[in-house]
Amino acid sequence: MASAAPLEPPPEGVEARDIAERAEEALRSERTFLAAEMTVISPRLTAPRVVAFENWDDRPGRRSFIRISAPAKDADTTFLKLHPNLWMYVPRVERTMRIPPSMMLQSWMGSDFTNDDLVKESSSLDDYDHHLLGVDPSPEGHEGLRAYVVEYVPHEDAAVVWGRIVTWIEVEHGTPLRQEFYDEGGERLRLMEFGEIEEVDGRYYPRSWTMRPLDKEGHETRIHVREVRFDAAIEDSVFTKRNLTKRR
Amino acid sequence: MAWRNVWRNPRRTALTVAATVFAVVLVMVAVAMGAGTHEKMIEDTVRVNAGHVQVSGPGYRAKRTLEQYLHFDDEVVRRLVRAEGAIGVAPRITSFGLLSQDSATRGVAVVGVDPLREGSVTTLPGRVREGRFLAPEGFREILLGGRLARILSAGVGDEVLLYSIAYSMESAYELFRVVGILKLPEATMDRSLAVISLGDAQEFFVYGDRVSEIAILADDSDSVPVLASAVQRAVGERPAEVHTWRESMPELEQLILLDDAGMYVMLAVLVVVVGFGILNTILMAVLERKREFGVVLALGLKPRAIFTIVYLESLLLALVGLVIGLAIALPLILYLQAHPIALAGDAVEAMELFGIEPQATWKLKPLNPLGSVLTILGVAIVAALYPAAKASRARPVEALRSL
């Protein structure tokens, strides 16, 4: 673990699963809409690549819809997840492509996020066992706050490549602060840092999510959430294949 | 005197010489067959894969992503084509993508090849089972492995969607027209290989004049080390790594080493047997001539002189055998080298499937005659020691008494 200070022992009567639920709740309601910009930084690129998108999410229904709005070349490219399937529609060639489950962990739109990170095919609650490792009195990057350190260990049958994920969750409001992803050999492969925490509709919401693959030097992807609406009124018609091909 | 002695018993002499001739011919032909078979295996395997020598961007062999590349510009081509021992040069781009037709999608290995150059290194153009190979001026044409085509229910003439991430980190998607279905020996490849033209690949992956690797075919697997250093010189200061088939196909080298080991054990047994044959013939001769040796010893000849005479006789026989053996083996091997023997039987189909021509082939390498001759000469030298010593130890009194 990267944190410098030693962890304090976990307090009595606190369940790891409850903390994980609060972290999930801090980021998502039952139906959530968000509009965001994703910035991809890579040594290959002279200028960062920016992708703007909107995301409609139905957590209980395990459905998700994404529409790309920029750059112009990718505008109106859409993604629809109806558990366990994922489709992508490419307007320029007018084709819908089913993305097989084995491709869930491939890069999404050339970023350091995976398809799974975006469409949340795996469930941070149902696909993992949760263990409370302790309390970090001074989490890296959020030194004024205290955070529970929770280890997520995927179930055998979960479609997840990680050996485990260690998540720092702020004690008072349940905001996730940081996530470290380890492979099955115990090597740390990537790091997600949450920032710009603001109060939105009573939630303490991190507006920026920065993903860094640790095996690819100089690569980094940051998602900045411009707008988020919790408990949004989202029509069921959003989560249909017809909506894939509908233009703005 | 030794020379005259040799001709006193022609049948015995002929036997010893025949044993040596037999050994020389057998060893040389077997070694040449080993060399020929291995040459054929290497040749046929590199023509399925990536040639004898590959140049790639630094780190490509380990990672195989678009991040490892080298520039394939006119100057590199000109230098590589002229590299000593090179008879074919073929650039390629390898990456990964999703290929989709209707509701079926598969993850595929996307390979971009130069339609004009590919055939100079690999047999890929000859593996089209249906349709045709990529046309030099073709635009967004794609070849699919047979099993891949079946999984996607795609046939010649269909349009398939290829999706990947370009070098520029953008999503890349394009429709390609299926122009041919390939028959690939390896099931995994047949299920996952999609081939497009180098130009289309460079455009699709926004890759400029970059390529992943350049495959080079040598005129002969023996010239690979020379070719490898010529290639190294040709790429000069550019960041690149040069590999030979030994590094890119270590299993093949292992197989050849194992096969060689088996052959050498067999030949060692053969040589020892021949050695005992020579020893036996000479020893018999010595025993027969016991009286003779007794007499000459009694006349005052030194035992050392008898040793020398017997020893020289044995070596003479060996030399005669070696010369005759060489005279038979060399033309025989050269003939077999020029006229490989086609194999028949169950193994043939399997070999053909793996792209290996079912033939027994021979190849004469410079070290073969030298090694074989020296080995058998060495055996003769050792084998003659005992009879010669035995002869020199004959006691005059005993020898004469047995008259």
Interface residues (C-beta under 8 A of the other chain):
Chain A: V40 S42 R44 L45 R49 K73 D74 T77 M88 V90 R92 V93 R95 M97 R98 I99 P100 S102 M103 S107 M109 G110 S111
Chain B: E67 L98 S100 S103 A104 T105 R106 G107 L161 Y163 I165 A166 Y167 S168 M169 E170 S171 Y173 E174 L175
